[in-house]
Amino acid sequence: MALYLDSAIASEAEIVKHWGWVKGITTNPTLLAQSDSPPETTLKKLVTLTNGPLYYQLVAADKAGMLAEGRKAFEIIGSPTILKIPATPLGFEVVADLSSEITCSVTAIYSAAQAAVAREAGAKIAIAYVNRATRLLGDGIALVQEMASVLKGSDVEILAASIKSPQEAAASLQAGAHHLTLPLAMLQAIATHELSQKTVEEFAQGGIGLQ
């Protein structure tokens, strides 16, 4: 299992790098647009701030453009690159072409059948937008369960995104997700519980430690 930062803000990547338990960074076109720098500059900075994968989502609209963009992203990022390729018929074609060269994920999966196609195309990661799927389909956790069933026994792992609460994060893992990607505030939220802090304070009041 791995927990990723969902952000393209270098200052946020610097924060989680010091935590030691966030294992990579996921970006998308919306997040990259929030950076003050051009995408290429942002990606070059982010790759220095993580020891794990750096996900980049293709935005080109045609196959030739997507192939070129994917290869350019790999030139910029290097071996940590994981391409995020949309779960569309064209996207699956691109995965089939690029997966032998660059690690590919398929993003915006909304059915278990699409997860199966992602597997056959050569993707290593299938991405589900959990909360968004709940809003659009009714049950994002059920989607993760269905994807896990279809992908069982394969080497394709599920990355759960669009997580809005610690409870949803835990439920996604219980449903079969291998990894989570979360914004900074949600990473902080899943590491925090008021009873943990209260317990620490109680021990501090009456305890003693090494001096």
SERO-4910 file (N, C-alpha, C, O; in steps of 0.05 Angstrom, whole numbers):
BEGIN
 pado doro    nc1    nc2    nc3   cac1   cac2   cac3    cc1    cc2    cc3    oc1    oc2    oc3
  Met    A     17    -24      0      0      0      0     17     25      0     39     25     12
  Ala    A      8     46    -13     22     71    -13      1     94    -11    -21     92    -21
  Leu    A     10    115      3     -6    140      4      9    161    -12     33    165     -8
  Tyr    A     -6    174    -29      5    195    -47     -7    222    -40    -29    224    -31
  Leu    A      9    243    -46     -1    270    -45    -13    277    -72     -1    273    -93
  Asp    A    -37    287    -71    -51    296    -96    -48    326    -98    -65    341    -87
  Ser    A    -27    335   -111    -21    364   -112      1    369   -132     17    351   -139
  Ala    A      2    394   -142     24    402   -159     38    427   -146     53    441   -160
  Ile    A     33    431   -121     45    454   -106     70    444    -92     70    427    -75
  Ala    A     93    456   -100    119    447    -90    120    450    -59    132    432    -46
  Ser    A    109    471    -48    111    475    -19     96    452     -4    105    444     17
  Glu    A     75    442    -16     60    420     -4     77    394     -6     78    378     13
  Ala    A     90    390    -29    107    367    -32    130    367    -12    139    346     -3
  Glu    A    141    391     -7    162    394     12    153    386     40    168    373     55
  Ile    A    129    393     47    118    386     74    116    356     77    126    345     97
  Val    A    104    342     58    100    313     61    126    298     58    128    276     68
  Lys    A    145    309     44    171    295     42    183    292     70    195    271     75
  His    A    180    311     87    191    309    114    176    290    132    187    280    151
  Trp    A    151    284    125    135    265    141    147    237    139    147    223    159
  Gly    A    155    230    115    168    203    112    149    181    105    158    158     99
  Trp    A    122    186    105    104    164    100     87    169     75     69    152     69
  Val    A     91    190     61     77    195     35     97    187     13    119    196     12
  Lys    A     88    169     -4    106    154    -22    107    164    -51    121    152    -67
  Gly    A     92    185    -57     93    194    -85     74    218    -88     62    227    -69
  Ile    A     71    227   -113     55    251   -119     38    245   -144     49    234   -164
  Thr    A     13    252   -143     -4    251   -166    -12    279   -174    -18    296   -158
  Thr    A    -11    284   -200    -20    310   -210    -42    306   -232    -46    283   -241
  Asn    A    -55    327   -239    -74    327   -261    -73    355   -273    -61    373   -262
  Pro    A    -86    359   -296    -85    385   -309    -95    408   -292    -84    430   -292
  Thr    A   -116    403   -276   -127    424   -258   -106    431   -237   -102    455   -231
  Leu    A    -93    411   -225    -73    417   -204    -49    431   -216    -38    449   -203
  Leu    A    -40    423   -239    -17    437   -252    -23    466   -258     -6    483   -257
  Ala    A    -49    471   -265    -57    499   -271    -55    516   -246    -54    541   -248
  Gln    A    -56    504   -222    -55    520   -197    -26    528   -190    -22    544   -172
  Ser    A     -7    516   -204     21    523   -199     28    550   -212     16    557   -232
  Asp    A     47    564   -200     56    589   -211     75    585   -235     82    605   -249
  Ser    A     84    561   -240    104    556   -260     92    540   -283     71    527   -280
  Pro    A    105    540   -307     96    523   -329     97    493   -320    113    486   -303
  Pro    A     81    476   -332     80    448   -324    108    434   -324    114    419   -306
  Glu    A    124    440   -345    150    427   -346    167    434   -322    180    417   -310
  Thr    A    167    460   -314    182    469   -291    172    456   -266    187    448   -248
  Thr    A    145    456   -263    133    444   -239    140    415   -237    147    406   -215
  Leu    A    139    400   -258    145    371   -257    174    367   -250    180    349   -234
  Lys    A    192    382   -261    220    380   -254    225    385   -224    242    372   -212
  Lys    A    210    404   -213    213    410   -184    201    387   -167    213    378   -148
  Leu    A    177    378   -175    164    358   -159    180    332   -158    180    319   -137
  Val    A    192    325   -180    207    299   -180    230    300   -160    239    278   -151
  Thr    A    240    323   -153    262    325   -134    251    324   -105    267    321    -86
  Leu    A    225    325   -102    213    326    -75    199    300    -67    185    300    -47
  Thr    A    203    279    -83    192    253    -76    211    231    -83    226    234   -103
  Asn    A    211    210    -68    227    186    -75    210    165    -89    220    143    -95
  Gly    A    185    172    -94    167    153   -107    157    162   -134    169    179   -146
  Pro    A    135    150   -143    125    157   -169    114    186   -171    106    197   -151
  Leu    A    115    197   -195    103    222   -201     84    218   -224     93    211   -246
  Tyr    A     58    221   -220     38    216   -240     33    241   -256     30    263   -245
  Tyr    A     32    238   -282     25    260   -301      2    251   -319      3    229   -331
  Gln    A    -18    268   -321    -42    261   -338    -40    274   -365    -35    298   -368
  Leu    A    -44    258   -386    -44    267   -413    -68    285   -419    -90    279   -409
  Val    A    -64    306   -434    -86    324   -441    -90    327   -471   -110    338   -480
  Ala    A    -72    316   -487    -75    317   -516   -101    303   -524   -110    285   -510
  Ala    A   -113    311   -547   -139    300   -555   -137    279   -577   -158    267   -583
  Asp    A   -114    276   -589   -112    256   -610    -89    237   -604    -72    242   -587
  Lys    A    -89    214   -617    -71    192   -610    -42    201   -613    -25    197   -595
  Ala    A    -35    213   -636     -7    221   -640      2    241   -619     24    240   -609
  Gly    A    -16    260   -613    -10    279   -592     -6    267   -565     12    275   -550
  Met    A    -23    248   -558    -21    234   -532      5    218   -530     18    218   -509
  Leu    A     12    204   -551     37    189   -551     61    207   -548     79    202   -532
  Ala    A     61    229   -562     83    248   -560     84    261   -532    106    264   -521
  Glu    A     61    268   -521     60    280   -495     70    261   -473     85    268   -455
  Gly    A     62    235   -476     71    216   -456    101    212   -457    113    210   -436
  Arg    A    112    211   -480    141    208   -483    156    233   -473    177    231   -462
  Lys    A    144    256   -478    156    281   -468    156    281   -438    176    290   -425
  Ala    A    134    273   -426    132    272   -396    154    254   -385    166    260   -365
  Phe    A    158    231   -398    179    212   -389    207    225   -392    224    220   -374
  Glu    A    211    240   -412    237    254   -416    242    274   -393    264    277   -384
  Ile    A    221    287   -384    223    307   -363    226    294   -335    243    302   -320
  Ile    A    209    274   -330    208    262   -303    227    239   -299    239    236   -278
  Gly    A    231    223   -320    248    200   -318    234    175   -307    209    173   -311
  Ser    A    249    158   -295    238    132   -287    214    133   -267    198    115   -266
  Pro    A    212    154   -250    189    156   -232    162    161   -246    141    160   -234
  Thr    A    163    165   -273    138    172   -287    117    150   -286    123    127   -291
  Ile    A     93    158   -279     70    141   -285     50    159   -300     41    180   -290
  Leu    A     43    151   -324     25    166   -340     -4    160   -332    -11    137   -327
  Lys    A    -20    181   -330    -49    178   -325    -63    182   -352    -61    203   -364
  Ile    A    -76    161   -361    -89    162   -387   -118    157   -384   -126    137   -371
  Pro    A   -135    174   -395   -164    171   -390   -176    145   -400   -167    133   -420
  Ala    A   -196    135   -386   -210    110   -392   -230    115   -415   -254    115   -411
  Thr    A   -219    119   -439   -235    122   -463   -224    102   -484   -202     92   -481
  Pro    A   -240     97   -505   -229     79   -526   -202     88   -536   -184     72   -540
  Leu    A   -199    114   -541   -173    125   -550   -152    122   -529   -129    114   -535
  Gly    A   -160    127   -504   -140    124   -482   -130     96   -480   -106     92   -475
  Phe    A   -147     76   -483   -138     49   -481   -119     41   -504   -100     26   -500
  Glu    A   -123     53   -528   -104     49   -550    -77     60   -542    -56     47   -548
  Val    A    -77     83   -530    -52     96   -522    -37     79   -501    -13     76   -502
  Val    A    -52     69   -482    -40     52   -462    -27     27   -475     -5     20   -468
  Ala    A    -42     15   -493    -31     -8   -507     -5     -2   -521     13    -19   -523
  Asp    A     -2     22   -532     22     30   -547     45     37   -528     68     32   -533
  Leu    A     38     51   -505     59     62   -488     67     44   -465     89     48   -454
  Ser    A     50     25   -458     55     10   -433     81     -6   -433     91    -13   -412
  Ser    A     91    -13   -456    116    -28   -457    140     -9   -453    162    -19   -448
  Glu    A    136     17   -456    157     37   -452    156     51   -426    177     56   -413
  Ile    A    132     58   -417    127     75   -394    105     63   -377     85     53   -388
  Thr    A    108     64   -351     87     54   -333     62     71   -337     63     96   -336
  Cys    A     39     58   -342     14     72   -348     -7     65   -327     -9     43   -317
  Ser    A    -22     85   -320    -47     82   -305    -70     91   -322    -67    107   -340
  Val    A    -94     80   -316   -118     89   -329   -135    104   -308   -141     93   -287
  Thr    A   -142    128   -315   -156    145   -296   -185    149   -304   -192    145   -327
  Ala    A   -201    158   -285   -230    163   -289   -245    138   -298   -261    138   -316
  Ile    A   -239    116   -284   -253     91   -288   -280     92   -273   -280     98   -249
  Tyr    A   -301     85   -287   -328     85   -274   -342     58   -276   -366     57   -269
  Ser    A   -328     38   -286   -341     11   -286   -319    -10   -284   -296     -6   -291
  Ala    A   -327    -33   -273   -309    -56   -271   -300    -65   -299   -277    -75   -302
  Ala    A   -317    -63   -319   -310    -71   -346   -287    -54   -356   -269    -64   -369
  Gln    A   -287    -28   -351   -265    -11   -359   -239    -19   -345   -218    -18   -357
  Ala    A   -241    -28   -320   -217    -38   -306   -206    -62   -320   -181    -65   -322
  Ala    A   -223    -79   -330   -214   -103   -345   -200    -95   -371   -180   -107   -378
  Val    A   -211    -75   -385   -198    -66   -409   -171    -53   -402   -151    -58   -417
  Ala    A   -169    -38   -381   -144    -27   -372   -123    -48   -368   -100    -45   -376
  Arg    A   -131    -70   -355   -113    -92   -351   -103   -104   -377    -79   -108   -381
  Glu    A   -121   -109   -396   -113   -121   -421    -96   -102   -438    -80   -111   -455
  Ala    A   -100    -76   -435    -84    -57   -450    -56    -54   -439    -38    -44   -453
  Gly    A    -51    -64   -415    -24    -63   -404    -20    -44   -381      3    -40   -372
  Ala    A    -41    -31   -372    -38    -12   -349    -30    -27   -324    -38    -51   -320
  Lys    A    -16    -14   -307     -8    -25   -281    -25    -14   -258    -25    -26   -236
  Ile    A    -39      8   -263    -55     20   -242    -82     28   -253    -83     39   -275
  Ala    A   -103     22   -239   -130     30   -247   -140     50   -226   -141     44   -202
  Ile    A   -148     74   -235   -155     96   -216   -185    100   -216   -198    103   -236
  Ala    A   -196    100   -191   -225    105   -187   -228    131   -171   -214    135   -151
  Tyr    A   -246    148   -181   -253    172   -166   -276    166   -148   -300    166   -156
  Val    A   -270    159   -123   -290    147   -105   -313    166    -99   -336    158   -103
  Asn    A   -307    189    -88   -329    207    -80   -345    216   -105   -369    219   -104
  Arg    A   -330    222   -126   -344    230   -151   -362    208   -161   -384    213   -171
  Ala    A   -352    183   -160   -369    161   -168   -394    158   -151   -415    150   -161
  Thr    A   -391    163   -125   -414    162   -108   -435    183   -116   -459    177   -117
  Arg    A   -425    207   -123   -444    228   -132   -457    222   -159   -480    228   -163
  Leu    A   -442    209   -177   -451    205   -204   -465    177   -207   -484    175   -223
  Leu    A   -455    157   -193   -466    130   -196   -481    120   -172   -498    102   -174
  Gly    A   -476    132   -149   -490    124   -125   -473    111   -104   -480    112    -80
  Asp    A   -451     98   -111   -435     83    -91   -407     79   -102   -401     60   -116
  Gly    A   -389     97    -95   -361     95   -104   -346     73    -91   -328     61   -103
  Ile    A   -353     66    -66   -340     43    -52   -347     17    -66   -330      0    -69
  Ala    A   -372     14    -75   -380    -10    -90   -365    -12   -116   -357    -34   -125
  Leu    A   -359     11   -129   -343     11   -153   -315     -1   -148   -305    -17   -163
  Val    A   -303      8   -126   -277     -3   -119   -278    -33   -114   -261    -48   -123
  Gln    A   -299    -42   -100   -303    -71    -95   -305    -86   -121   -293   -108   -125
  Glu    A   -321    -76   -140   -325    -89   -166   -299    -90   -182   -292   -110   -194
  Met    A   -284    -68   -181   -258    -67   -195   -239    -88   -183   -225   -102   -197
  Ala    A   -239    -89   -156   -221   -108   -143   -227   -137   -150   -209   -153   -153
  Ser    A   -253   -143   -153   -261   -170   -160   -252   -177   -188   -242   -199   -193
  Val    A   -255   -158   -207   -247   -163   -235   -217   -165   -237   -207   -181   -253
  Leu    A   -202   -150   -222   -173   -149   -224   -159   -169   -206   -134   -171   -207
  Lys    A   -174   -184   -191   -162   -204   -172   -144   -223   -188   -152   -234   -208
  Gly    A   -120   -228   -178   -102   -247   -190    -85   -234   -212    -67   -248   -222
  Ser    A    -90   -209   -219    -73   -195   -239    -52   -178   -224    -52   -177   -200
  Asp    A    -35   -165   -240    -15   -148   -228    -24   -118   -229     -7   -100   -225
  Val    A    -49   -114   -234    -60    -86   -236    -69    -78   -208    -84    -93   -195
  Glu    A    -60    -55   -199    -67    -45   -172    -87    -22   -175    -87     -7   -195
  Ile    A   -103    -19   -154   -124      2   -154   -115     26   -138   -106     23   -115
  Leu    A   -116     49   -149   -111     74   -136   -137     89   -132   -150     96   -152
  Ala    A   -144     94   -107   -169    109   -101   -163    138    -98   -146    146    -83
  Ala    A   -178    155   -113   -175    184   -112   -202    196   -105   -222    181   -101
  Ser    A   -204    222   -104   -229    236    -97   -240    225    -71   -262    215    -69
  Ile    A   -223    228    -50   -230    219    -23   -236    243     -6   -219    262     -5
  Lys    A   -259    244      7   -267    268     21   -268    265     51   -275    285     65
  Ser    A   -261    242     62   -261    239     91   -244    216     99   -239    198     82
  Pro    A   -234    215    124   -219    192    133   -235    166    131   -224    145    125
  Gln    A   -261    168    136   -278    144    134   -279    133    106   -278    109    102
  Glu    A   -280    151     86   -280    143     58   -253    131     50   -252    113     34
  Ala    A   -232    142     62   -205    132     56   -203    103     66   -194     85     51
  Ala    A   -212     98     91   -210     71    102   -228     52     87   -221     29     81
  Ala    A   -252     61     80   -271     44     66   -260     36     38   -265     14     29
  Ser    A   -246     54     25   -234     48     -1   -214     26      1   -213      8    -15
  Leu    A   -197     27     22   -177      6     26   -191    -20     33   -182    -41     24
  Gln    A   -211    -19     50   -225    -43     57   -240    -56     33   -244    -80     32
  Ala    A   -247    -39     14   -260    -49    -10   -241    -61    -30   -250    -74    -49
  Gly    A   -215    -57    -26   -196    -69    -44   -176    -50    -58   -160    -59    -73
  Ala    A   -178    -24    -52   -158     -6    -63   -130    -12    -51   -128    -18    -27
  His    A   -110    -11    -68    -83    -15    -59    -70     11    -49    -52     10    -32
  His    A    -78     33    -61    -65     59    -56    -86     80    -54   -108     78    -65
  Leu    A    -79    102    -40    -96    126    -39    -80    150    -47    -57    152    -41
  Thr    A    -93    169    -61    -81    195    -66    -99    216    -54   -123    216    -59
  Leu    A    -87    233    -38   -103    252    -22    -90    280    -22    -66    282    -23
  Pro    A   -106    301    -22    -95    328    -19    -82    331      9    -87    314     27
  Leu    A    -66    351     12    -51    355     37    -70    355     62    -64    341     81
  Ala    A    -92    369     61   -110    371     84   -121    343     91   -124    337    115
  Met    A   -126    327     71   -137    300     77   -116    281     88   -121    264    105
  Leu    A    -91    284     78    -69    269     90    -66    275    119    -61    258    136
  Gln    A    -68    301    126    -66    309    154    -90    298    170    -86    290    193
  Ala    A   -113    297    157   -137    288    171   -136    258    178   -144    250    200
  Ile    A   -125    242    159   -125    213    165   -104    206    186   -105    184    198
  Ala    A    -85    224    191    -64    219    211    -72    229    239    -58    225    258
  Thr    A    -96    241    240   -104    255    265   -129    243    276   -148    237    261
  His    A   -130    240    303   -155    234    317   -154    247    344   -134    246    358
  Glu    A   -176    260    351   -176    275    376   -170    258    401   -159    267    420
  Leu    A   -178    232    400   -174    215    423   -144    207    425   -134    203    447
  Ser    A   -130    206    403   -101    201    404    -87    224    418    -70    219    436
  Gln    A    -94    248    411    -82    271    424    -89    273    454    -72    279    470
  Lys    A   -114    266    460   -122    267    488   -107    246    504    -99    252    527
  Thr    A   -103    223    493    -88    201    507    -60    210    512    -49    205    534
  Val    A    -47    222    492    -19    231    496    -18    252    518      1    251    534
  Glu    A    -37    270    519    -37    290    540    -41    278    567    -29    287    587
  Glu    A    -57    257    569    -62    244    595    -36    230    604    -29    232    628
  Phe    A    -22    217    586      3    205    594     24    225    603     38    221    622
  Ala    A     24    248    589     44    269    595     39    281    623     58    289    636
  Gln    A     14    281    631      8    293    657     19    277    681     27    288    701
  Gly    A     18    251    678     26    234    701     49    216    696     55    198    712
  Gly    A     62    218    673     83    199    666    111    210    669    115    234    675
  Ile    A    130    193    663    158    201    663    172    186    641    166    163    635
  Gly    A    192    199    629    207    187    607    236    190    611    245    200    632
  Leu    A    252    183    592    281    186    593    289    215    594    277    232    580
  Gln    A    308    221    609    318    249    612    345    251    598    357    273    598
***
